[in-house]
Amino acid sequence: MTLKPSADEEEQSGSQHFTRGLGLFDSTMIVVGIMVGSGIFIVPAEMARLIASPGWLLVAWVVTGVLTVTAGLTYGELAAMMPEAGGMYVYLREAFSPLIGFLYGWTLWTVIQTGTIAAVAIAFARFAGVLMPAIAENHYLVAPQHIVGSYSVSLSTTQLVAIAIIVLLTFANTLGLNYGRILQNIFTVAKIGALLALVVLGCTIGIHHAALAENFHHFWAVRTPIPFARGMDASTTLGLFLAICISQSGSLFSADAWHDITFVAAEVKRPSRNLPLALGIGTSSVIALYLLANVAYLLTLPLIAIQHAPADRVATASLQSIFPYAGAAMMAIAIMISTFGTVNAMTLAGARVFYAMAHDGLFFQRAGKLNRAHVPGWGLAIQGIWTVLLVLPRTWNPLTGQYGNLYSNLLDYVISAALIFYILTIAGVIRLRKMRPDAPRPYRVWGYPWLPCIYIAGGSVILVVLFAYRPATTWPGLAIVATGIPIYMAMRWRNKIRAG
């Protein structure tokens, strides 16, 4: 396929019906709004258990920051070079092959985008339950109905609220780009304010002298780490290195989805300028906030309290140490604002990938059509329906006697697969430089080729460690990706028949 020429002010061929209505501020709000969900408020607990050291916990977040910002700056070259709907799907298709692009798009639809929307919507509902006790996972409208093995379906009030949020925001985004944009800007500004307030409070009036003494007087000491493999924990140099790598499965993906702005590139004004800037400003700002949030946690809570925060809700425990009676409610409101904005941004962005896939004959045909509001209404509907269906299935753990969520397991499985696609996309920058040296590149990643190579090397090391020490949640991810191969072959065969 031929790359489309770069144009800052004009819409690109093939996406001429989209409206370029997103400026730099809007684009940055999408990057920030998608990145900041519920992860930063929960993930540090598991990381602290693995790493078991205040100093090395912060180092793990620095590693996350370096990789995330490096990736964002590198993606900027591809985004400015191909400012069209589809983002990573288009980059992988152009740099490698239509099959690689499709496998990413397939995994995005089946698990990555839809599963994440489902997870964040459930997080919204769970924290709504802090304010309204009637919203609870054990308050069933339809009790769990056994299907097969340890799987069932149910409808609790928590699931109902999550479904309502998904339906509401899917509908709102079918009304046009402006509705999604305005919602996004409002909720992203609100969530940034909430996170900044947590940081400021934790670093000022929330400083706890016991936490200060334990965490910062023994900053690098590793204490009572949990084993992540037989005879292996963070108490040795090798174990500490491996623990930091394994912890990235949480921190990297609590800072994930920043690249979703590339999905809506066809709707960004002056894309050759605004896309790289939004990626750079957005990723670096969020990483700075995440680091400061972890400092605030360490100033307000001893490490052991972070490790054993109830339900891993570190931010809630931190705020409760400052406001014992109102902290839980305040944090619940902050996380509801944060998760609402994340669901909106991910809903808005995902359908643009399916639009691009449909135009290549690799998705439902209707998903490739724009409605009267110049947005992919059918793509949004198809995405929303599958997301709702992912909310309903439950898993049963006979050891704990508790129900889980199927989408949660699926997301655990595809974390490593998603990282493979990110590495391939960044490798695509190098490949396209060699394959198409004369293609217009309004923005070139600085520090080339070293900056892309930093991410490729770092991501590859983390992948190797995850596949070696987390086989139960990594290898199944490759199986999910592989299910797309026969689907791709069937669609190509169908397209050939249609073409005669």
Secondary structure as UniProt FT lines:
FT   TURN            13..14
FT   TURN            16..17
FT   HELIX           24..35
FT   HELIX           39..41
FT   HELIX           43..51
FT   HELIX           54..81
FT   TURN            85..87
FT   HELIX           88..95
FT   HELIX           98..107
FT   HELIX           108..112
FT   HELIX           113..131
FT   TURN            133..134
FT   TURN            137..138
FT   STRAND          140..148
FT   TURN            149..150
FT   STRAND          151..156
FT   HELIX           157..174
FT   HELIX           177..203
FT   TURN            204..206
FT   HELIX           209..216
FT   TURN            217..220
FT   TURN            230..231
FT   TURN            234..235
FT   HELIX           237..254
FT   HELIX           258..267
FT   HELIX           271..300
FT   HELIX           303..307
FT   HELIX           310..312
FT   HELIX           314..322
FT   TURN            324..326
FT   HELIX           327..359
FT   TURN            360..361
FT   HELIX           365..368
FT   TURN            372..373
FT   HELIX           377..391
FT   STRAND          393..397
FT   TURN            398..401
FT   STRAND          402..405
FT   HELIX           406..435
FT   TURN            437..438
FT   TURN            446..449
FT   HELIX           450..469
FT   HELIX           471..473
FT   HELIX           475..482
FT   HELIX           484..499
//
